[in-house]
Each structure stands twice: as structure tokens, then as C-alpha cells.
Amino acid sequence: MPRRHLRLTTAPDAPLRTALRDLRTRLDVPGEFPAGVLAEAERAAAAPRLPECDATDIPLFTVDPPTSVDLDQAMHLSRRDGGGFRVRYAIADVAAYVAPGGPLDAEAHRRVTTLYFPDGKVPLHPAVLSEGAASLLPGQSCPAVLWTVDLDADGRAVATDVRRALVRSRAKLDYEGVQRAIDGGTAEEPVALLRDIGLLRERQEVERGGISLGVPEQEIVERDGAYELAFRAPLPADGWNAQISLLTGMAAAELMIASGAGILRTLPSAPDGAVGRLRRTADALHIDWPHHMPYARLVRSLDPRESHHAAFLQECTTLLRGAGYTAFSGGRIPELTTHAAVAAPYAHCTAPLRRLVDRYASELALAACAGAPPPEWVLAALDELPKEMADGARRGNTVERECVDIVEAALLKERVGEVFDAVVVDVKEGEPAAGTVQLTEPAIVARVVGGSAQLPLGERMRVRLTQADPGTAKVQFAPA
């Protein structure tokens, strides 16, 4: 099950707080920033490297969760004379604040990504930058990497420009508000065009054979002064917003490949055996998958609100494992340049406040667009970046997974022995009596073991809670 960044706005109980503290220790999660790093961040926030281009006249807006303050991206969407669209996408220019080889740079390489815990986050950069000077907060002028991507009437990219510019966001919007405004017909054109462009880009994704899995996401929410888990189905606005980021990442990858130096986000195509297993799963779930129908088209035809469709979509996530970073320079283009889920070359470049590699990707794209060689400090880091990012992503994934496990155990610790309604969303290969169930209420996804019969994939069943221990972050069920 995809996991969202976790947040608790109420104080967790003592066992939960202890378990989260132990998790930080076990994973060697960075603590407070060293004094030297904080001092450099304060100096940089007061005197960043300012660009020559002033683009503060562009009325940019951001779309993020309501509580977010580390805002990496701001956009403005417009129609082009003669047809088509213009996407202007400003990305926080972290390199305007972080000097190569300095304490801030070294600490960012140690942290790699921002980590999200239910009781707070562990940021990649000090808050004075990530939530202050470098964040694209409304009403604040700050340096950015400004992308301009022109699209034709079908949503295909026809021209790309990227340069440093001073920008100022005008509004901080959230997904729910954007969706309501667009659905209600009250959104002004720069916001309303998010739907038009998003739908066109989704159509382009279908034509490429790209895949976006609309699986409901598990999140922690506050309700009536307490916390609980819930499933959140992504809104269409989530997908439209993601398409703008994907568009920019694809443009960055094309620039890098053309210039002969870059760092790509790559994913090999799934092996035939994995696709064959999915076909057997589709048969077991009574999902019609004609042999002539591409996998990507099948995925888009499914409704995650249907239990057997949700189970199949969960199985589909297995084809997305194995993504990594591929760095290259000197014109030596790697054999694998594509990301199988995007179905095109792709680079991470739109979240530099929260992900280390994006700062380097911005520099590579800027150099490629200008027809100049990348900075030496960028080239010097390329060989090590894929491993650093892999280690950081592994730690981030572990944090998100285990935090949900801990909260699940805390919510259920007094209910051991109770019976719940559930849907089987996964059956362990080679061990058909073990797998994963998704409870109807509360929104728990956990392991089920102990039965003698094969689990009915995609079907409902009753399960008994046999274990819920926040100290070990384990929740386990058995067939009732």
C-alpha cells in the first residue's frame, strides 16, 4: 500500500512515543543540525546568490497539502497564441544558498532526503532555508530555477527553456480547494488550465504506455481530539499536478541526454515472469485482461473502490520495484535511460528542498540548456550520487513503512482477540496461506498467517487480531 507522509497533531501515548524514538535510534536518523551548519544557513538565508533575470511579474501559485511550508514548486499556466499551452514551473534554487563543499553541503549529503515521522519531520536542510528563505512561499521573492515548457494543442512538449530567475508566488493552494474550484467553475484560467493540461498529459501518458496507479493511500489523521488511520483516494487534481512535475522531469532528462551528462531516474521493464504472474492474479480475481490489451490500459480501467480491483492494483506495485539512479558524463550515454512506469527518460529535479539529487539535476539541466559544461562540483559528485540516493531512499521507505506499522499497533493494542472484516489484497508467493489483508474499519493493512487453506485473493474474509505491539511494530491477524 502506498504510504503518505505521516503527521500526528495530537500527542501520542507513551508507548508510541517511545517506539518512534527507538525507531530513530535504530535507523541512525540525524538529529539536530550542527551549530556550524545552522550558522551557514542563517548567513545564506540573509544573502543568497541572486539571479540576473527578474520574473517576479509572473503570478505563480503553489499546490500542496494545507500544512506544507517547504514549497519546492510554483507554477503558472497559460494559453499560447496560435494554440497550445505554456507551462512555467519555478523550482526552489537550493544551490543559491548551499555552497559546494561547505558544512551545509556535507550535511545534506549525510541526510539525503527529508524524513517524515508522525510526530515531526527530519528535514534535509535547516528550517531557515527549507521553510523560510528558499521556500516558494506566497508574497516572498526568492531565487528559483524557472522552467518554461511550451506544449502543442495535444499536450506534447515542443520547446523547453530553463534559467535562473527571481520569482514571487502569489497564492498557496491545496488539492481539495483546487478540485472544488475547478469542478465548480470558479477557478481562474491559470488554475483551471491545470485540468486541461493535466488531462492532455495523461492522454500522452497512455499513448506512451506509462502507468499511474490510483491506489488509495494510507494516512494518519486527527479526528475528535484523537488520531486514527484512514485511506485517502487521490483526487484528480493530485494527478494533474503530478503531470506537471512529470513533464518537467522528462524535459530535464531529454536535456541531459542531449548534452551527454546527467543523472536519470531509471526503472527497467518488468520481466516476463512478473507480468505472467500478474495475468494469473487477474484470472484469480475475475478481471478480464484480453491478450491484446496493454497492461497500462488495463490498469487505467480499474476502480480502486472495488475490492478485487484494489487487490489487483496492489499486486501491480510489484512491477514498479527496482527503480534507481543512473549517472553519466563525457557523452557516454547509458544503455538504460528510461523509467518503465513513465515510459520515457525521466529525472528527479522538482523537489530540491527535500531530495538531494534534485539540486544536481537542476544544475545539469541549466548547463545543458545554456550549451555550457556542468559545474565541476556537479561532475565530481555524479559517481557517488546513485549510491547515496539509494541509501537515503531505503532509509526513507523504512521510516514510512515502520511508522505506519507502529501507529497501527498502537491503535489496536487493546483489541487483541477481536474479529474484523477484511479484504485479502496479497497472497505470499509460495506460501498461499499467508498474505496481507486490508481491514474495512479501521484503515489497517497487515499480515495474516496461521490458516490451513489458501487465502482468497481479492475476496472478503473475517480475521482475528493475534498481535498488536507498538514496541515491535507488529500487527498480525489470523483467519477467524
C-alpha positions in Angstrom: 0.0 0.0 0.0 1.5 3.4 -0.9 2.3 5.4 2.2 1.7 9.2 2.6 3.9 11.4 4.7 2.7 10.8 8.2 1.6 13.5 10.7 0.1 13.5 14.2 -1.3 16.7 15.5 -2.1 15.2 18.9 0.4 14.0 21.5 0.9 10.2 21.1 0.8 8.0 24.1 4.0 7.0 25.9 4.5 3.6 24.2 4.0 5.1 20.8 6.4 8.0 21.5 9.0 5.5 22.9 8.6 3.3 19.8 9.1 6.3 17.5 12.2 7.4 19.5 13.6 3.8 19.3 13.0 3.8 15.6 15.0 7.0 15.1 17.9 5.4 17.1 17.8 2.1 15.3 17.8 3.7 11.8 20.5 6.2 12.8 18.3 9.1 11.9 20.1 12.5 12.0 19.2 14.7 15.0 19.6 18.4 15.3 21.7 20.3 12.8 25.3 21.0 14.0 25.9 24.6 15.1 28.2 25.3 12.1 25.5 24.2 9.6 22.9 26.4 11.3 25.3 29.3 11.2 26.0 28.9 7.5 22.2 28.5 6.8 21.5 31.8 8.6 24.2 33.6 6.6 22.9 32.1 3.3 19.3 32.9 4.0 20.3 36.6 4.5 22.5 36.8 1.4 21.6 34.2 -1.3 23.2 34.3 -4.8 20.6 36.3 -6.7 19.9 35.7 -10.4 20.1 38.4 -13.1 16.6 37.6 -14.5 13.6 39.1 -12.7 10.4 37.1 -13.2 8.5 38.4 -10.3 5.8 39.6 -12.6 4.7 36.1 -13.3 1.7 35.3 -11.0 2.8 31.9 -9.8 0.9 29.7 -7.4 1.6 26.5 -5.5 -0.5 23.4 -4.9 0.5 21.5 -1.8 -1.1 19.9 1.3 -2.5 22.7 3.5 0.1 22.4 6.3 3.2 22.3 4.0 5.7 25.1 4.2 8.6 23.6 2.4 7.4 24.5 -1.0 9.6 23.3 -3.8 7.4 24.2 -6.9 5.2 27.0 -8.1 3.5 27.2 -11.5 1.8 29.4 -13.9 -0.3 28.0 -16.8 -1.4 29.9 -19.9 -2.6 29.5 -23.5 -0.2 30.3 -26.4 -1.1 32.5 -29.2 -2.0 30.3 -32.2 -2.9 27.3 -30.0 -1.2 25.1 -27.3 -0.1 26.0 -23.8 2.8 27.4 -21.9 3.8 25.8 -18.6 6.1 27.9 -16.4 7.3 25.9 -13.4 9.6 27.5 -10.8 11.7 25.2 -8.7 13.4 26.3 -5.5 17.1 27.2 -6.3 18.8 25.5 -3.4 22.2 26.0 -5.0 21.7 29.7 -4.5 22.1 29.1 -0.7 24.3 25.9 -0.4 28.0 26.4 -1.2 29.7 23.2 -2.7 31.9 21.6 -0.1 30.7 23.7 2.8 29.1 22.5 6.1 25.5 22.8 4.6 26.5 20.7 1.6 28.2 18.0 3.7 25.2 17.7 6.0 22.8 17.4 3.0 24.9 14.5 1.7 24.6 12.9 5.1 20.8 13.3 5.3 20.0 12.8 1.5 16.2 13.2 2.0 13.7 14.7 4.3 12.3 12.0 6.6 8.7 12.2 7.8 7.6 10.8 11.2 4.1 11.0 12.8 5.5 13.4 15.5 7.6 15.6 13.2 10.0 15.6 10.2 13.7 15.4 9.9 14.5 18.0 7.2 17.2 17.8 4.6 18.0 21.5 5.1 17.6 23.7 8.2 14.2 25.3 8.5 15.5 28.8 8.0 16.0 27.7 4.4 13.6 24.8 3.7 10.6 26.5 5.4 11.8 30.1 5.0 14.2 31.9 2.6 14.4 29.1 -0.1 10.7 28.0 0.1 8.4 29.4 -2.6 6.0 30.9 0.0 3.4 33.4 -1.3 4.5 37.0 -1.3 8.2 36.2 -0.9 10.7 37.0 -3.7 13.4 34.3 -3.9 15.8 32.7 -6.4 14.4 29.8 -8.5 15.2 27.6 -11.4 12.4 28.7 -13.9 11.3 26.1 -16.5 9.3 27.2 -19.5 7.8 24.3 -21.4 5.7 25.0 -24.5 3.1 22.4 -25.4 1.1 22.0 -28.6 -2.7 21.6 -28.7 -2.4 17.9 -27.9 -0.2 18.5 -24.8 3.1 17.4 -26.5 6.2 19.4 -25.5 7.6 21.4 -28.4 10.1 23.7 -26.7 11.9 23.9 -23.4 13.8 26.7 -21.7 15.4 26.7 -18.2 17.1 29.5 -16.5 17.7 31.1 -13.1 15.2 33.8 -12.1 13.9 35.8 -9.2 10.2 34.7 -8.7 7.3 35.5 -6.3 4.4 33.2 -5.7 1.0 34.9 -5.3 -1.1 32.1 -3.8 -0.7 28.9 -1.7 -3.4 26.5 -2.9 -4.3 22.9 -1.7 -5.6 19.9 -3.7 -9.1 19.9 -2.2 -9.5 23.6 -2.8 -8.2 23.4 -6.4 -10.5 20.5 -7.1 -13.6 22.3 -5.7 -12.8 25.5 -7.7 -12.3 23.6 -11.0 -15.4 21.4 -10.5 -17.5 24.4 -9.5 -16.3 26.5 -12.5 -14.9 29.2 -10.2 -11.2 28.7 -10.9 -9.4 31.5 -12.8 -7.7 30.4 -16.0 -4.2 29.8 -14.7 -5.7 27.3 -12.2 -8.4 26.0 -14.5 -5.8 25.1 -17.1 -4.4 22.6 -14.6 -7.2 20.2 -15.6 -6.9 20.9 -19.3 -3.2 20.3 -19.4 -3.3 17.5 -16.9 -5.8 15.6 -18.9 -3.8 16.1 -22.1 -0.7 14.9 -20.4 -2.5 11.9 -19.0 -3.6 11.1 -22.6 0.1 11.4 -23.7 1.0 9.0 -20.8 -1.5 6.4 -22.1 -0.1 6.7 -25.6 3.5 6.2 -24.3 2.4 3.2 -22.2 3.1 4.9 -18.9 1.4 3.9 -15.7 -0.1 5.8 -12.8 -1.5 3.6 -10.1 -4.5 5.2 -8.4 -4.4 3.1 -5.2 -5.9 4.6 -2.1 -3.2 5.9 0.2 -2.9 5.2 3.9 -2.5 8.3 6.2 -2.8 9.4 9.8 -5.5 11.9 10.6 -6.8 13.8 13.6 -10.4 13.4 14.5 -12.3 14.5 17.6 -9.0 15.2 19.5 -7.5 11.7 18.8 -5.6 10.2 15.9 -6.5 7.3 13.6 -5.6 5.8 10.2 -7.7 6.4 7.1 -7.5 5.7 3.4 -7.4 8.7 1.0 -8.2 8.2 -2.6 -6.2 10.6 -4.7 -8.2 13.5 -6.3 -8.0 14.2 -10.0 -6.1 17.4 -9.1 -3.4 15.3 -7.5 -2.8 13.5 -10.8 -3.0 16.7 -12.9 -0.4 18.4 -10.5 1.8 15.3 -10.8 1.7 15.5 -14.6 3.3 19.0 -14.4 6.1 17.6 -12.3 6.5 14.6 -14.7 6.6 16.9 -17.7 9.5 18.8 -16.1 11.3 15.7 -15.2 11.0 14.3 -18.7 12.2 17.6 -20.2 15.2 17.6 -17.8 16.1 14.0 -18.9 16.0 14.9 -22.6 18.3 17.9 -22.0 20.7 15.8 -20.1 20.8 13.0 -22.7 21.3 15.6 -25.5 24.2 17.2 -23.6 25.9 13.9 -22.6 25.9 14.5 -18.8 23.2 13.8 -16.3 21.6 11.7 -13.6 18.4 9.9 -14.5 15.7 8.1 -12.5 15.5 4.7 -14.2 13.4 1.6 -13.9 13.9 -1.5 -16.2 10.9 -3.1 -17.8 9.3 -5.9 -15.7 10.5 -9.4 -16.6 8.1 -11.6 -18.5 7.7 -13.8 -15.4 6.4 -10.9 -13.3 3.8 -10.0 -16.0 2.8 -13.6 -16.3 2.2 -13.7 -12.5 0.0 -10.6 -12.8 -2.0 -12.3 -15.5 -2.6 -15.3 -13.2 -3.6 -12.9 -10.5 -6.1 -11.2 -12.8 -7.6 -14.6 -13.6 -7.9 -15.4 -9.9 -9.6 -12.0 -9.3 -12.0 -12.5 -12.3 -10.6 -9.4 -14.0 -10.9 -9.6 -17.8 -7.5 -8.9 -19.3 -7.6 -9.7 -23.1 -4.2 -10.6 -24.5 -4.3 -7.7 -27.0 -4.9 -5.2 -24.2 -1.7 -3.4 -22.9 -1.0 -3.6 -19.2 -1.2 0.2 -18.9 -4.6 0.4 -20.4 -5.9 -2.4 -18.1 -4.7 -0.5 -15.0 -6.5 2.7 -16.1 -9.7 0.8 -16.5 -9.8 -0.4 -12.9 -11.8 1.2 -10.0 -9.8 1.0 -6.7 -13.1 1.3 -4.8 -13.9 -2.3 -6.0 -12.2 -4.8 -3.6 -10.9 -7.1 -6.3 -9.7 -4.2 -8.4 -7.9 -2.8 -5.3 -6.2 -6.1 -4.7 -5.0 -6.3 -8.3 -3.7 -2.7 -8.2 -1.8 -3.6 -5.0 -0.2 -6.5 -6.9 0.7 -4.1 -9.7 3.0 -2.2 -7.4 5.4 -5.2 -7.7 6.3 -4.1 -11.2 7.4 -0.7 -10.0 10.2 -2.0 -7.7 13.8 -1.7 -8.7 13.9 2.0 -9.6 17.3 3.6 -9.2 19.5 6.5 -10.4 21.8 6.3 -13.4 24.6 8.9 -13.7 26.7 9.6 -16.8 29.1 12.2 -18.2 31.5 12.8 -21.0 28.9 11.9 -23.7 28.8 8.2 -22.6 25.0 7.7 -22.7 24.0 4.7 -20.5 22.2 1.7 -22.0 19.1 2.2 -19.8 17.8 5.8 -20.0 14.1 5.2 -19.4 11.8 4.7 -16.4 9.3 1.9 -17.2 6.4 3.5 -15.3 6.9 6.8 -17.1 7.7 5.1 -20.4 10.3 7.7 -21.2 13.5 9.1 -19.9 12.9 10.9 -16.6 14.9 12.8 -13.9 14.1 13.9 -10.4 14.5 17.7 -10.4 11.4 19.2 -8.8 11.9 18.7 -5.1 15.4 20.1 -4.1 14.3 21.2 -0.7 13.5 17.6 0.2 15.7 15.5 -2.0 19.5 15.8 -2.5 19.7 14.7 -6.2 17.4 17.4 -7.4 19.9 20.2 -6.7 22.3 18.5 -9.0 19.7 17.8 -11.7 18.8 21.5 -11.8 22.5 22.4 -12.4 22.8 19.8 -15.2 19.7 21.0 -16.9 20.7 24.6 -16.6 24.1 23.9 -18.2 22.6 21.7 -20.9 20.1 24.4 -21.9 22.8 27.1 -22.0 25.1 24.9 -24.0 27.7 25.0 -21.3 29.6 22.3 -19.4 28.2 21.4 -16.0 30.0 22.9 -12.9 32.9 20.9 -11.7 31.4 20.3 -8.3 28.4 18.6 -10.0 30.6 16.3 -12.2 32.7 15.4 -9.1 29.6 14.2 -7.2 28.0 12.2 -10.0 29.7 8.8 -9.4 28.6 8.7 -5.8 25.1 10.2 -6.1 23.3 7.0 -7.2 24.5 5.1 -4.1 23.8 8.0 -1.8 20.3 8.3 -3.1 19.7 4.6 -2.9 20.8 4.5 0.7 18.7 7.6 1.5 15.6 6.2 -0.3 15.9 2.9 1.5 16.0 4.7 4.9 13.1 6.9 3.9 11.0 3.9 2.8 11.8 2.1 6.0 10.8 5.1 8.1 7.4 5.5 6.4 6.7 1.8 6.5 7.6 1.2 10.1 5.9 4.4 11.3 2.6 3.2 9.9 3.3 -0.2 11.5 3.9 1.4 14.9 0.8 3.5 14.7 -1.3 0.6 13.6 0.0 -1.4 16.6 -0.7 1.5 19.0 -4.3 1.8 17.7 -5.0 -1.9 18.0 -3.1 -2.8 21.2 -6.2 -3.1 23.3 -8.1 -5.1 20.7 -6.2 -8.4 20.5 -8.7 -11.2 20.1 -11.3 -9.2 18.3 -12.6 -10.2 14.9 -12.6 -7.7 11.9 -13.9 -7.6 8.4 -11.1 -7.5 5.8 -10.2 -8.0 2.2 -7.2 -10.1 1.1 -5.0 -7.8 -1.0 -2.0 -10.0 -1.4 -1.1 -13.7 -1.1 2.5 -14.6 -0.5 4.1 -16.4 -3.4 5.0 -20.0 -2.4 3.1 -19.7 0.9 -0.6 -19.4 -0.1 -1.9 -19.5 3.4 -0.1 -16.3 4.3 -0.5 -12.8 2.9 -1.8 -9.3 3.5 -5.3 -8.1 4.5 -6.8 -4.6 4.4 -9.4 -4.0 7.1 -12.6 -2.3 6.3 -12.5 -0.4 9.6 -10.1 0.9 10.9 -7.8 1.6 7.9 -5.2 -1.1 8.7 -3.1 -3.1 6.2 -1.3 -6.0 8.0 -0.1 -9.6 7.7 -2.4 -12.6 8.0 -0.9 -16.0 8.8 -2.0 -19.2 10.5 -4.7 -20.7 8.4 -4.5 -24.0 6.7 -6.4 -23.0 3.5 -5.3 -20.8 0.6 -6.2 -17.2 1.2 -8.9 -15.9 -1.2 -7.2 -13.1 -3.1 -9.5 -10.1 -3.6 -12.3 -11.5 -1.5 -13.7 -10.6 1.9 -13.0 -12.6 5.0 -13.1 -12.4 8.7 -9.8 -12.2 10.6 -8.9 -12.3 14.3 -6.2 -9.9 15.7 -3.5 -12.0 17.2 -0.8 -9.5 17.9 -0.5 -5.7 18.2 2.7 -4.4 19.9 3.9 -0.9 19.3 7.3 -1.9 20.8 7.9 -4.3 18.0 5.8 -2.5 15.4 4.0 -5.7 14.6 0.3 -6.2 13.8 -0.8 -9.7 12.8 -4.1 -11.4 12.1 -5.2 -15.0 11.6 -8.3 -16.3 9.7 -11.3 -16.2 12.1 
